[in-house]
Amino acid sequence: MSTSPRRAPRGAAPPSIRDVAAAAGVSYQTVSRVLNESPRVRPETRTAVLAAIERLGFRPSRTARALSLGRARAITVVTSNTVLYGYAATLQGVEEAARAEGMAVGVRVVESAEPAEVKQTVDYVSDGSAGGVVVIAFDPPGVAVLEALPEHVPAVAAAEPAAPDRGRVAITLDERRAATDATRHLLALGHRTVHHVAIPSEGGAGGRLAGWRDALQRAGAQIPDVLGCGWDISSAYAAGQRLAARDDVTAILCGNDDIAQGVRRALYDAGKDVPGDVSIVGFDDIPGSAYWTPALTTVRMDFVGLGRACFRAAVAELTGEAQPRADLVPPSLVVRESTAPPSRG
């Protein structure tokens, strides 16, 4: 007696490749290999997958069909910003890796986390022509897109280590450990505590903020209130003015090097020497930070390597191959001239 395919009820979401994988007892990459007629699948596994496909009434996405026809040789990067160093360098890494493989790269900017903006972006990358998708999920707009993407879209995320698991491949740089090391460096010089000027994307569990707090807690040091600012240097300058007005501030960890530049200028205008009166540590090691006066102590981040790793992971998602190992250069503290022991005064 034959059994008719079991299809989703009217109005319900259609079965996904992950539903087929669960029904067949295999990984979704194996299902993708079967759909693409890969020879790297055992006959009994292929039979089980095809039976699950028939039973569930699964229909491959347009992305899978396009790939099997040799189309969709492209990667689309979703990002809220293309200018800030971390975003731009990650995008650079994706583009370099794609160019080496003869693949095109498209960019879709999501301007905010507003539902209408997120929906437009998700619709754009879900029609099959976008190829593999890399979401730079450093901030609320990127995270919102990642959460809203349908399961069938082959996507990976460049994300913070503290980002919650959303069932996607996420590749991260250990910002938390790096911020801990930077804060410990300042404490080891003799500073009683370290103030923090945070970048806008840092939430309560943000890696840089969490690492700074970890180091202070473990040292039994006072944890000052966090000063937030925008991405523009002028707001960092305003935060620096507030810190420069206080005689008890001797060390500052800045959320990125641009913020460090604004804070440094505010201290200079207030007649305070760096590092004689106040030590400053930045984050990211942007080009040129070694040539400031004084040269900036900062955390070096391998954003270009992150982009390359995200490209390789997105291609694996697109083709159904096993995920490659992400070999990234760990963040590291680069000690230069902007940090020193506190003055005796």
SERO-4910 file (N, C-alpha, C, O; in steps of 0.05 Angstrom, whole numbers):
BEGIN
 pado doro    nc1    nc2    nc3   cac1   cac2   cac3    cc1    cc2    cc3    oc1    oc2    oc3
  Met    A     17    -24      0      0      0      0     18     25      0     36     27     17
  Ser    A     13     43    -18     30     67    -20     20     88      0     -3     89      7
  Thr    A     39    105      8     33    127     26     36    153     12     58    158      0
  Ser    A     16    170     12     18    196     -1     36    214     15     38    212     40
  Pro    A     50    233      2     67    252     16     52    267     37     29    275     33
  Arg    A     66    272     60     54    288     81     62    317     77     86    323     79
  Arg    A     44    334     72     50    362     66     42    380     89     26    373    106
  Ala    A     54    403     89     48    422    111     20    431    109     10    435     86
  Pro    A      6    436    131    -21    446    130    -21    473    116     -1    488    116
  Arg    A    -44    481    105    -47    506     92    -41    529    112    -51    529    134
  Gly    A    -24    547    103    -16    570    120      8    564    137     20    583    148
  Ala    A     16    539    139     40    532    155     65    536    138     63    536    113
  Ala    A     88    539    151    113    542    136    119    516    121    115    495    133
  Pro    A    129    518     97    135    493     82    159    479     95    175    492    109
  Pro    A    161    453     91    183    438    104    210    448     94    212    456     70
  Ser    A    229    449    111    256    460    104    275    437    101    269    414    107
  Ile    A    299    444     92    320    424     88    328    412    115    336    389    116
  Arg    A    325    427    137    331    417    163    309    397    172    315    378    187
  Asp    A    284    402    164    263    383    170    269    356    157    265    335    169
  Val    A    278    357    132    285    333    117    308    318    131    307    294    135
  Ala    A    328    334    139    351    322    153    342    308    178    352    286    184
  Ala    A    325    320    194    316    308    219    300    283    213    303    263    227
  Ala    A    283    283    193    267    260    186    284    237    176    278    213    181
  Ala    A    306    243    162    323    222    151    346    214    171    360    194    166
  Gly    A    349    229    192    370    223    211    397    230    201    417    216    208
  Val    A    400    251    185    426    259    174    429    289    179    411    303    189
  Ser    A    452    300    171    456    329    173    444    342    149    439    330    128
  Tyr    A    438    368    152    426    382    129    446    385    106    438    389     83
  Gln    A    473    384    112    493    385     91    490    360     73    494    360     49
  Thr    A    484    337     86    480    312     71    456    314     53    457    305     30
  Val    A    435    326     63    411    330     46    418    347     22    410    342     -1
  Ser    A    434    368     26    443    386      4    459    370    -16    456    374    -40
  Arg    A    476    352     -7    492    336    -25    474    318    -42    479    314    -66
  Val    A    453    307    -30    435    290    -45    421    307    -66    418    299    -89
  Leu    A    412    331    -59    398    349    -78    416    356   -101    406    359   -124
  Asn    A    442    360    -95    461    367   -116    474    344   -130    492    347   -146
  Glu    A    463    320   -124    472    295   -137    502    290   -133    516    281   -151
  Ser    A    511    296   -109    540    291   -103    545    261   -101    529    247    -90
  Pro    A    568    252   -111    575    224   -109    584    216    -81    588    193    -75
  Arg    A    588    236    -64    598    231    -37    576    223    -17    578    231      6
  Val    A    556    208    -25    535    200     -8    530    170    -12    528    161    -34
  Arg    A    529    155     10    525    127      8    497    121     -3    478    136      3
  Pro    A    494     99    -18    468     93    -30    445     91    -10    423    101    -15
  Glu    A    450     78     13    429     75     33    421    102     45    398    107     52
  Thr    A    441    120     48    435    147     58    419    163     38    399    176     45
  Arg    A    426    161     12    412    175     -9    382    165     -9    364    181    -12
  Thr    A    378    139     -7    351    128     -7    335    139     17    311    146     13
  Ala    A    347    141     40    333    151     64    326    180     60    304    189     68
  Val    A    344    196     49    339    225     45    316    228     24    298    244     28
  Leu    A    318    214      2    297    217    -19    270    209     -8    250    220    -15
  Ala    A    269    188      9    244    180     21    233    202     39    209    207     39
  Ala    A    250    214     54    241    236     72    231    260     56    211    272     63
  Ile    A    245    266     34    236    288     16    208    282      5    191    300      5
  Glu    A    204    258     -4    177    250    -14    156    251      7    134    260      3
  Arg    A    163    241     31    144    239     52    135    267     62    111    271     68
  Leu    A    154    285     63    148    312     73    138    331     51    127    352     57
  Gly    A    141    323     26    133    341      5    152    365      2    144    387     -5
  Phe    A    177    360      8    197    382      8    203    390    -21    206    373    -39
  Arg    A    206    416    -25    214    426    -51    239    443    -47    238    462    -31
  Pro    A    261    438    -62    285    453    -58    281    482    -63    265    490    -80
  Ser    A    297    499    -49    295    528    -54    307    535    -80    322    520    -93
  Arg    A    300    559    -89    312    569   -114    342    572   -112    356    569   -132
  Thr    A    352    577    -88    381    579    -85    394    552    -92    414    551   -106
  Ala    A    383    530    -81    395    504    -87    393    497   -116    412    486   -128
  Arg    A    370    503   -129    367    497   -157    387    514   -174    399    504   -192
  Ala    A    390    539   -167    408    556   -182    437    546   -180    451    546   -199
  Leu    A    444    538   -155    471    528   -151    477    503   -168    498    500   -180
  Ser    A    457    485   -168    461    460   -183    463    465   -213    474    448   -228
  Leu    A    453    488   -222    456    495   -250    480    512   -256    484    522   -279
  Gly    A    497    516   -235    521    532   -239    516    561   -237    534    577   -244
  Arg    A    493    569   -227    487    598   -223    493    605   -194    505    590   -179
  Ala    A    485    629   -187    487    639   -160    516    637   -149    520    632   -125
  Arg    A    535    640   -167    563    640   -157    570    667   -146    586    682   -157
  Ala    A    556    673   -125    559    700   -113    555    698    -83    543    679    -72
  Ile    A    566    718    -69    562    721    -41    551    749    -36    561    768    -48
  Thr    A    531    751    -20    520    777    -12    526    783     17    520    767     34
  Val    A    538    806     22    544    814     49    523    834     59    517    854     46
  Val    A    510    828     82    491    846     94    505    860    117    516    847    135
  Thr    A    505    886    117    518    902    137    504    928    141    490    938    123
  Ser    A    507    939    165    495    966    170    514    988    164    506   1012    164
  Asn    A    539    981    158    559   1003    154    581    992    136    590    969    138
  Thr    A    590   1009    118    612   1001    100    637   1018    104    657   1015     89
  Val    A    636   1036    123    658   1056    127    674   1050    152    699   1051    151
  Leu    A    661   1044    174    675   1039    199    695   1016    196    690    997    181
  Tyr    A    718   1018    209    740   1000    203    733    970    206    738    955    187
  Gly    A    721    962    228    714    934    232    696    923    210    701    901    200
  Tyr    A    676    938    203    658    929    182    672    929    154    670    909    140
  Ala    A    686    951    148    699    953    122    721    931    119    723    920     97
  Ala    A    736    926    140    757    906    138    746    878    135    757    861    121
  Thr    A    723    872    148    710    846    145    700    843    117    703    822    104
  Leu    A    688    864    106    679    864     78    702    860     59    700    846     39
  Gln    A    725    873     65    749    870     49    757    840     48    764    830     27
  Gly    A    757    827     71    765    799     72    746    781     55    756    763     42
  Val    A    720    786     56    701    771     40    707    776     10    708    756     -5
  Glu    A    712    801      3    716    807    -26    742    794    -36    743    784    -58
  Glu    A    764    796    -20    789    784    -28    787    754    -33    796    743    -52
  Ala    A    773    740    -14    770    711    -16    752    704    -40    758    684    -54
  Ala    A    731    720    -44    713    714    -67    727    718    -93    724    703   -112
  Arg    A    743    740    -95    757    746   -120    776    723   -127    779    716   -151
  Ala    A    789    712   -107    808    690   -111    794    665   -122    806    648   -136
  Glu    A    768    662   -116    752    639   -125    735    645   -150    720    629   -159
  Gly    A    738    669   -160    723    677   -184    693    681   -178    677    678   -196
  Met    A    687    689   -154    659    694   -147    654    724   -142    672    738   -134
  Ala    A    630    732   -148    623    760   -145    613    765   -116    604    747   -103
  Val    A    615    790   -108    606    798    -81    587    822    -84    593    842    -97
  Gly    A    564    819    -72    545    841    -71    542    851    -42    549    836    -24
  Val    A    534    876    -39    530    887    -12    502    898     -9    492    912    -26
  Arg    A    490    890     13    463    901     19    465    915     46    471    902     66
  Val    A    460    941     47    462    956     71    434    956     85    414    964     73
  Val    A    434    948    110    409    950    126    413    974    145    430    973    162
  Glu    A    396    994    141    401   1019    154    392   1020    183    402   1037    199
  Ser    A    374   1003    191    364   1003    219    352    976    225    350    958    208
  Ala    A    345    973    250    332    948    259    301    950    258    287    933    269
  Glu    A    291    971    245    262    974    242    251    951    225    264    943    206
  Pro    A    228    940    233    217    916    220    215    919    189    221    900    175
  Ala    A    206    942    179    203    946    150    230    944    136    232    932    115
  Glu    A    250    956    148    277    956    136    289    928    136    301    919    117
  Val    A    285    914    159    295    886    161    281    868    141    293    852    128
  Lys    A    254    871    138    239    855    119    249    859     90    252    840     75
  Gln    A    253    884     83    263    890     56    290    876     51    294    864     29
  Thr    A    307    877     70    333    864     68    331    834     66    344    821     49
  Val    A    315    822     83    311    793     83    299    784     56    307    764     45
  Asp    A    279    799     46    267    792     21    287    793     -2    287    776    -20
  Tyr    A    305    813      0    325    816    -21    344    793    -23    351    784    -45
  Val    A    353    782      0    373    761      0    360    733      0    375    713      1
  Ser    A    334    731      0    320    705      2    310    695    -25    298    673    -26
  Asp    A    313    710    -47    300    702    -72    317    683    -88    309    675   -110
  Gly    A    341    675    -79    357    656    -93    379    668   -110    398    654   -117
  Ser    A    377    693   -117    397    705   -134    421    716   -118    442    723   -129
  Ala    A    418    718    -91    439    730    -74    461    710    -69    483    718    -60
  Gly    A    457    685    -75    478    665    -69    480    660    -39    460    661    -25
  Gly    A    505    656    -30    510    653     -1    509    681     12    515    701     -1
  Val    A    502    681     37    498    707     51    517    708     75    518    689     91
  Val    A    531    730     78    547    736    102    534    760    116    532    781    104
  Val    A    524    756    140    512    777    156    533    787    176    542    772    193
  Ile    A    540    813    174    558    825    194    540    833    217    528    855    217
  Ala    A    539    816    237    520    820    259    534    832    284    533    821    306
  Phe    A    547    854    279    560    868    301    541    886    317    549    897    337
  Asp    A    517    890    307    499    910    318    470    901    315    465    881    302
  Pro    A    451    916    327    423    908    325    412    904    297    397    885    293
  Pro    A    418    921    277    407    916    250    416    889    239    400    874    228
  Gly    A    442    883    242    453    857    232    440    833    246    434    813    234
  Val    A    438    836    273    426    814    288    397    810    280    388    787    278
  Ala    A    382    832    276    354    829    268    351    815    242    332    799    238
  Val    A    368    821    222    367    807    196    373    777    200    360    760    189
  Leu    A    393    772    216    401    744    221    378    728    232    373    705    224
  Glu    A    364    740    251    341    726    264    318    722    245    303    702    248
  Ala    A    315    740    226    291    739    208    296    722    183    277    716    168
  Leu    A    321    714    177    326    699    153    312    672    153    314    658    173
  Pro    A    299    664    132    287    637    130    310    616    131    332    621    124
  Glu    A    302    592    141    322    571    144    336    563    118    359    555    118
  His    A    321    565     95    332    555     70    354    573     59    368    565     41
  Val    A    357    598     70    377    616     60    404    608     71    408    607     95
  Pro    A    424    602     53    450    593     63    466    617     73    478    632     58
  Ala    A    466    621    100    478    645    111    496    638    135    491    618    149
  Val    A    516    655    139    533    653    163    535    681    174    528    701    161
  Ala    A    545    683    199    546    709    212    575    715    222    588    697    232
  Ala    A    583    740    218    606    750    233    595    763    258    581    783    255
  Ala    A    600    752    281    586    760    305    604    762    329    627    754    328
  Glu    A    594    774    350    609    775    375    606    748    389    586    734    386
  Pro    A    626    740    405    625    714    419    601    712    437    591    689    442
  Ala    A    592    734    448    569    733    467    542    731    453    522    729    467
  Ala    A    542    732    426    516    731    412    503    704    417    516    683    417
  Pro    A    476    704    423    462    679    428    461    661    403    463    671    381
  Asp    A    459    635    408    458    616    387    432    618    371    411    614    383
  Arg    A    434    623    346    409    626    330    408    604    308    394    608    288
  Gly    A    422    583    313    421    561    294    436    565    268    433    551    249
  Arg    A    453    586    268    469    592    244    499    588    251    507    590    274
  Val    A    515    584    230    544    584    234    552    613    240    546    631    225
  Ala    A    566    617    262    575    644    270    605    642    275    615    625    290
  Ile    A    619    661    263    649    662    266    655    687    282    645    709    275
  Thr    A    672    685    302    676    707    320    706    712    325    723    694    320
  Leu    A    712    736    334    738    743    345    734    747    375    714    758    384
  Asp    A    753    737    391    749    737    420    754    765    432    775    770    443
  Glu    A    734    782    428    737    810    438    738    810    469    751    827    480
  Arg    A    723    792    481    722    792    510    750    787    522    758    802    540
  Arg    A    763    767    512    790    761    522    809    784    517    826    791    533
  Ala    A    806    796    493    824    819    486    819    843    505    839    855    513
  Ala    A    794    849    511    788    871    529    798    865    557    807    883    571
  Thr    A    796    840    565    807    832    591    837    837    592    847    848    611
  Asp    A    851    829    571    880    833    570    888    862    571    907    870    584
  Ala    A    873    879    556    879    907    555    875    920    582    890    937    591
  Thr    A    853    912    596    848    924    623    869    914    643    878    930    659
  Arg    A    876    889    641    897    879    659    924    893    655    938    898    674
  His    A    929    900    630    954    915    624    955    941    639    975    948    651
  Leu    A    932    955    639    931    981    653    932    977    683    945    993    697
  Leu    A    919    957    694    920    952    722    948    944    731    958    952    752
  Ala    A    962    928    714    989    919    721   1009    943    722   1029    941    735
  Leu    A   1003    964    707   1020    988    708   1016   1004    734   1032   1022    740
  Gly    A    995    997    750    991   1010    775    966   1027    777    961   1039    798
  His    A    950   1028    756    925   1043    757    905   1029    775    902   1005    773
  Arg    A    891   1044    791    873   1032    811    848   1022    797    836   1002    806
  Thr    A    839   1034    776    817   1025    760    820   1035    732    838   1050    726
  Val    A    801   1027    715    802   1034    686    774   1043    678    755   1028    682
  His    A    772   1066    667    746   1076    657    742   1066    628    762   1060    614
  His    A    717   1064    620    711   1053    594    692   1071    579    671   1078    588
  Val    A    700   1079    554    683   1093    536    675   1073    514    691   1064    499
  Ala    A    649   1066    513    639   1044    497    630   1052    470    619   1074    466
  Ile    A    633   1035    450    622   1039    423    591   1034    424    582   1020    442
  Pro    A    576   1045    405    547   1043    407    536   1014    406    515   1009    417
  Ser    A    551    996    393    540    969    390    544    952    415    534    929    416
  Glu    A    558    962    435    562    946    459    537    945    476    528    966    486
  Gly    A    526    921    480    504    918    499    516    908    525    540    908    529
  Gly    A    498    899    543    507    890    569    525    866    568    542    861    585
  Ala    A    522    850    546    539    826    543    559    829    521    572    809    512
  Gly    A    563    854    511    583    858    490    610    849    498    618    852    522
  Gly    A    626    838    479    652    827    486    671    846    499    684    840    519
  Arg    A    673    870    488    692    890    498    684    899    526    701    901    544
  Leu    A    658    905    529    648    914    555    651    891    576    660    896    599
  Ala    A    644    867    569    645    844    587    674    838    596    679    832    619
  Gly    A    693    839    577    721    834    583    732    854    602    747    848    620
  Trp    A    725    880    598    734    901    615    724    897    644    739    899    663
  Arg    A    698    890    646    686    886    672    698    861    686    703    861    710
  Asp    A    703    840    670    715    816    681    742    822    695    747    813    718
  Ala    A    759    837    681    785    842    692    784    859    717    799    853    736
  Leu    A    766    878    718    763    895    742    753    878    766    762    881    788
  Gln    A    733    861    760    721    845    781    742    826    793    744    823    817
  Arg    A    758    813    776    778    794    785    800    808    801    812    796    819
  Ala    A    805    833    794    826    848    809    815    861    834    830    873    849
  Gly    A    789    860    838    777    873    861    777    903    859    777    917    879
  Ala    A    778    913    834    780    942    829    751    953    827    732    939    820
  Gln    A    749    979    832    724    993    828    716    991    799    732    994    781
  Ile    A    690    987    794    679    987    767    665   1013    762    642   1017    771
  Pro    A    677   1031    747    664   1057    742    640   1054    723    637   1034    709
  Asp    A    623   1075    723    601   1075    704    612   1077    675    632   1090    670
  Val    A    599   1063    657    608   1063    629    598   1089    616    576   1097    620
  Leu    A    616   1101    600    608   1124    584    603   1115    556    621   1104    543
  Gly    A    579   1119    545    573   1112    518    576   1136    500    575   1159    508
  Cys    A    580   1130    474    581   1152    455    573   1141    427    570   1117    424
  Gly    A    570   1159    408    563   1150    381    588   1142    366    610   1141    377
  Trp    A    584   1135    340    606   1128    323    623   1152    315    646   1148    307
  Asp    A    613   1176    318    627   1199    309    647   1208    330    643   1205    354
  Ile    A    670   1219    321    691   1227    339    683   1250    357    693   1252    380
  Ser    A    664   1266    348    656   1289    365    642   1280    390    646   1292    411
  Ser    A    627   1258    389    615   1248    413    635   1235    432    633   1236    456
  Ala    A    656   1223    420    678   1212    436    693   1235    450    702   1233    473
  Tyr    A    696   1258    436    708   1281    447    693   1291    472    704   1299    492
  Ala    A    666   1291    469    649   1300    491    652   1281    515    653   1290    538
  Ala    A    654   1255    510    658   1236    532    686   1241    545    689   1239    569
  Gly    A    706   1247    528    732   1252    538    733   1277    555    748   1278    575
  Gln    A    717   1297    549    715   1322    565    705   1315    593    715   1326    613
  Arg    A    686   1298    595    675   1291    621    696   1277    638    698   1281    662
  Leu    A    712   1259    625    733   1245    640    756   1264    647    768   1262    668
  Ala    A    762   1282    628    784   1301    633    779   1320    656    797   1330    669
  Ala    A    753   1324    663    746   1342    685    750   1329    712    747   1342    733
  Arg    A    756   1303    712    759   1289    738    789   1283    743    803   1273    726
  Asp    A    797   1288    768    825   1283    775    831   1254    782    854   1246    783
  Asp    A    809   1238    786    814   1210    793    816   1191    769    819   1167    773
  Val    A    813   1202    745    814   1185    721    843   1184    712    855   1204    704
  Thr    A    855   1160    712    883   1157    704    886   1137    681    908   1135    669
  Ala    A    865   1122    675    867   1102    654    840   1098    640    819   1097    653
  Ile    A    841   1097    613    816   1095    598    819   1073    576    838   1074    561
  Leu    A    800   1055    575    798   1036    554    776   1046    535    753   1049    543
  Cys    A    783   1050    510    764   1061    490    754   1038    473    768   1019    466
  Gly    A    728   1041    465    715   1020    449    726   1015    422    724    993    411
  Asn    A    739   1035    410    754   1032    385    774   1054    383    775   1072    400
  Asp    A    790   1054    362    812   1073    360    802   1101    353    814   1121    360
  Asp    A    779   1103    338    768   1129    332    759   1142    358    763   1166    362
  Ile    A    747   1127    376    739   1139    402    764   1148    417    764   1169    429
  Ala    A    785   1131    416    810   1139    429    821   1166    419    832   1181    434
  Gln    A    817   1170    393    826   1195    381    811   1219    393    823   1239    400
  Gly    A    784   1216    395    768   1238    406    774   1243    436    776   1266    444
  Val    A    778   1221    451    784   1224    479    812   1236    483    815   1253    500
  Arg    A    831   1228    466    858   1239    468    858   1269    463    872   1284    477
  Arg    A    842   1278    444    841   1307    439    828   1322    462    837   1344    469
  Ala    A    808   1311    474    795   1324    497    814   1327    520    815   1347    534
  Leu    A    830   1306    525    850   1307    546    871   1328    540    879   1343    558
  Tyr    A    879   1330    515    899   1350    507    889   1378    511    903   1395    522
  Asp    A    864   1382    503    852   1409    506    848   1417    535    848   1440    542
  Ala    A    846   1397    553    843   1402    582    870   1404    596    871   1407    620
  Gly    A    892   1402    580    919   1405    592    929   1380    605    948   1381    621
  Lys    A    918   1357    597    927   1332    609    944   1317    590    937   1314    566
  Asp    A    966   1307    600    985   1293    583    978   1263    581    969   1251    600
  Val    A    983   1252    557    980   1223    553   1008   1213    544   1018   1221    524
  Pro    A   1020   1195    560   1008   1180    582   1016   1190    610   1010   1177    630
  Gly    A   1028   1214    611   1037   1224    637   1015   1226    658   1018   1218    681
  Asp    A    992   1238    650    970   1241    668    949   1219    665    937   1209    684
  Val    A    944   1211    640    923   1191    634    933   1172    613    944   1181    592
  Ser    A    930   1146    618    937   1126    598    912   1119    582    890   1118    592
  Ile    A    916   1114    556    894   1107    538    900   1081    522    923   1078    513
  Val    A    880   1064    520    882   1040    503    859   1041    484    836   1045    492
  Gly    A    865   1036    458    844   1034    438    836   1006    432    843    987    447
  Phe    A    822   1002    410    814    976    401    811    976    371    800    994    359
  Asp    A    822    956    358    821    950    329    847    953    315    852    939    295
  Asp    A    865    971    324    890    976    311    886    985    282    894    972    263
  Ile    A    872   1008    279    867   1018    252    893   1028    240    912   1035    254
  Pro    A    894   1028    213    918   1039    200    924   1067    209    906   1084    209
  Gly    A    948   1072    217    956   1098    226    958   1101    256    970   1120    265
  Ser    A    947   1083    271    947   1086    301    976   1085    312    981   1095    333
  Ala    A    993   1071    297   1021   1070    306   1036   1096    302   1058   1099    312
  Tyr    A   1024   1115    287   1038   1140    280   1026   1164    294   1033   1187    288
  Trp    A   1008   1159    313    997   1181    329   1019   1191    347   1040   1178    350
  Thr    A   1014   1214    359   1032   1225    380   1017   1228    406   1001   1246    408
  Pro    A   1021   1210    425   1038   1187    425   1026   1164    409   1001   1164    404
  Ala    A   1042   1145    400   1032   1121    386   1013   1106    404   1018   1103    428
  Leu    A    990   1097    393    968   1086    409    973   1057    416    978   1040    399
  Thr    A    971   1051    442    969   1024    451    940   1015    445    921   1028    452
  Thr    A    938    992    432    911    983    423    910    953    420    930    939    423
  Val    A    886    943    414    882    914    409    880    910    379    864    922    365
  Arg    A    897    892    369    897    886    341    876    864    335    876    843    348
  Met    A    858    870    316    836    851    310    839    843    280    843    860    263
  Asp    A    837    817    275    840    806    248    813    806    233    802    785    228
  Phe    A    802    830    227    777    831    214    778    821    185    759    808    175
  Val    A    801    825    172    803    815    144    802    785    145    789    772    128
  Gly    A    817    772    164    815    743    166    788    734    173    779    712    164
  Leu    A    773    749    189    746    742    196    728    742    170    712    723    167
  Gly    A    732    762    153    717    762    128    723    739    110    705    727     98
  Arg    A    749    731    108    756    708     92    744    683    103    733    666     87
  Ala    A    744    679    129    733    655    141    702    655    137    691    633    132
  Cys    A    689    678    138    660    679    133    654    671    104    634    658     99
  Phe    A    671    680     86    667    673     58    668    642     54    650    630     42
  Arg    A    689    630     65    691    601     63    668    586     75    658    566     65
  Ala    A    658    596     98    636    584    112    610    587     95    594    569     94
  Ala    A    607    611     83    583    615     67    582    598     42    561    588     34
  Val    A    605    593     30    607    575      7    600    547     15    586    533      1
  Ala    A    609    538     39    603    512     48    573    509     53    561    488     47
  Glu    A    560    530     64    531    530     67    517    528     41    497    514     38
  Leu    A    528    542     21    515    544     -6    517    517    -20    499    509    -34
  Thr    A    539    503    -16    544    478    -31    537    453    -15    535    431    -27
  Gly    A    532    456     11    527    433     27    551    417     36    549    395     47
  Glu    A    575    429     32    599    416     40    603    419     71    590    436     83
  Ala    A    621    404     82    627    406    111    640    433    116    655    444    100
  Gln    A    633    444    139    644    471    146    674    469    150    684    452    164
  Pro    A    689    487    137    718    488    141    725    499    169    709    513    181
  Arg    A    749    493    177    758    505    203    765    534    199    778    541    179
  Ala    A    756    551    218    762    579    216    788    585    231    788    587    255
  Asp    A    810    587    216    836    593    228    840    623    229    848    635    209
  Leu    A    835    635    251    837    664    254    861    671    272    867    656    291
  Val    A    873    694    267    893    704    284    879    716    309    863    734    306
  Pro    A    885    706    333    872    716    357    878    746    361    899    755    354
  Pro    A    859    761    372    864    789    379    888    790    398    893    773    414
  Ser    A    904    812    396    927    814    412    932    844    420    926    862    404
  Leu    A    942    848    444    948    875    453    974    884    442    994    870    444
  Val    A    974    908    429    998    920    418   1005    944    436    992    965    435
  Val    A   1026    941    452   1034    962    471   1052    982    457   1073    975    446
  Arg    A   1044   1007    457   1060   1029    445   1065   1050    466   1074   1044    488
  Glu    A   1059   1075    460   1068   1097    477   1046   1110    494   1052   1127    510
  Ser    A   1021   1102    490    999   1117    503    992   1106    531    973   1115    543
  Thr    A   1008   1087    541   1003   1076    567   1029   1077    584   1050   1072    573
  Ala    A   1025   1082    609   1048   1084    628   1038   1082    656   1014   1085    661
  Pro    A   1056   1077    676   1047   1078    704   1035   1105    711   1042   1126    699
  Pro    A   1016   1106    730   1004   1132    737   1025   1150    751   1044   1140    763
  Ser    A   1022   1176    748   1041   1195    760   1037   1193    790   1016   1187    800
  Arg    A   1058   1200    805   1057   1199    834   1036   1218    845   1024   1212    866
  Gly    A   1031   1240    831   1011   1259    841    983   1247    840    964   1260    848
***
